Amino acid sequence: MTTSKVTYQGELRTTAVHLQSANEIITDAPVDNHGKGEAFSPTDLLATSLASCMLTIIGIKAADMEIDVTGTTAEVTKVMSADPRRVSEVHVAITFNQALDDKTQKIFYNTALTCPVAKSIHPDIIQNITIKCADES
């Protein structure tokens, strides 16, 4: 089954429609690559997909452990390199809004590393993943 349909709108913008749900995502080229930067760029989506996948897989593991991780956040930083222009690093800082013991944090960290997006990204792309709890500085 086809997952999505992407249409080029002109002026370096696309719309992508998720066919099962009809949800839509708009992408723009980033300002540093001739674009307007008015929406996620395709490389932003790659980096953001990593964080979304990690939070999803942590959510599955947390449910198995009977821990509610609702409200957990991930801040994403994408690092680009030139020649060739590509994503060279993705930094994901996951913050739980509750205290978790060290063992649980380690379980969630290791779980995050096994998400399908993390396993699909080329090994030359550095994945710098950190986990902390909101009460930690």
C-alpha positions in Angstrom: 0.0 0.0 0.0 1.3 3.4 -0.9 2.2 5.5 2.2 2.0 9.1 0.9 1.8 11.3 -2.2 4.1 14.3 -2.5 3.4 17.1 -4.9 5.8 19.9 -5.8 4.0 23.2 -5.4 6.6 25.4 -7.0 8.9 27.9 -5.2 10.8 25.0 -3.5 7.6 23.9 -1.6 6.0 20.5 -1.5 2.9 19.1 0.1 2.9 15.5 1.3 -0.4 13.7 2.1 -0.5 10.7 4.3 -3.0 8.5 2.3 -4.5 6.5 5.1 -5.4 9.6 7.3 -5.3 12.5 4.7 -3.0 14.5 7.1 -0.8 16.9 5.2 2.7 18.2 5.7 4.2 21.1 3.9 7.9 21.4 3.3 10.0 24.4 2.2 13.6 24.6 1.3 15.6 26.2 4.2 16.7 29.8 3.9 20.4 28.7 3.6 19.5 26.6 0.5 17.5 29.1 -1.6 14.2 28.6 0.3 11.7 30.6 2.3 12.1 28.5 5.5 8.4 28.8 6.2 7.9 25.1 7.1 9.9 22.0 7.9 12.6 21.3 5.3 13.0 17.7 4.2 16.1 17.4 6.3 14.3 18.9 9.3 11.7 16.1 8.8 14.5 13.5 8.8 15.9 14.8 12.1 12.4 15.3 13.6 11.4 11.8 12.5 14.2 10.3 14.6 12.9 12.1 17.8 9.3 11.2 17.0 10.2 7.5 16.5 12.3 7.5 19.7 9.4 8.9 21.8 7.0 6.5 20.2 9.1 3.4 21.0 9.8 4.7 24.5 6.0 5.1 24.9 5.5 1.5 24.0 8.2 0.4 26.4 6.8 2.6 29.2 3.3 1.2 28.7 4.7 -2.3 29.1 6.4 -1.1 32.4 3.2 0.7 33.5 4.8 4.1 33.5 3.0 7.1 32.0 5.5 9.2 30.0 2.8 11.6 28.7 4.4 15.1 28.3 7.9 13.8 27.6 9.6 16.1 25.1 12.5 15.9 22.7 14.5 18.9 21.4 16.1 18.2 18.0 19.1 19.9 16.5 20.1 19.1 13.0 23.7 19.7 11.8 24.4 20.1 8.1 27.7 19.6 6.4 28.8 20.7 2.9 30.4 18.9 0.0 28.2 17.0 -0.2 25.4 18.9 1.4 23.9 16.5 3.9 22.8 15.9 7.4 25.9 15.0 9.4 24.6 15.0 12.9 21.2 14.8 14.7 21.1 15.8 18.4 18.0 14.6 20.3 17.6 15.8 23.9 14.8 13.8 25.6 13.3 15.3 28.8 10.9 13.3 31.0 8.6 15.5 33.0 9.0 13.2 36.1 11.7 11.7 38.2 12.9 8.3 36.9 15.6 6.1 38.6 18.8 5.5 36.8 17.8 2.0 35.7 14.6 3.2 34.1 16.4 6.0 32.3 19.0 3.5 30.9 16.2 1.2 29.7 14.5 4.1 28.0 17.8 5.3 26.5 18.6 1.9 25.1 15.0 1.6 23.8 15.3 4.9 22.0 18.4 3.6 20.2 16.5 0.7 18.8 13.8 2.7 17.1 13.3 1.9 13.4 14.3 5.4 12.2 17.6 5.3 14.3 18.3 1.9 12.7 17.5 3.3 9.2 19.7 6.4 9.3 23.1 6.0 7.5 25.8 5.1 10.1 27.8 8.2 8.9 25.2 10.4 10.5 26.1 10.9 14.1 23.1 10.4 16.5 23.8 12.2 19.8 21.0 11.2 22.2 20.6 12.5 25.7 18.0 11.7 28.3 17.3 13.6 31.5 14.4 14.2 33.9 12.8 17.6 34.4 14.0 17.8 37.9 17.7 17.4 36.8 19.7 20.4 35.8 
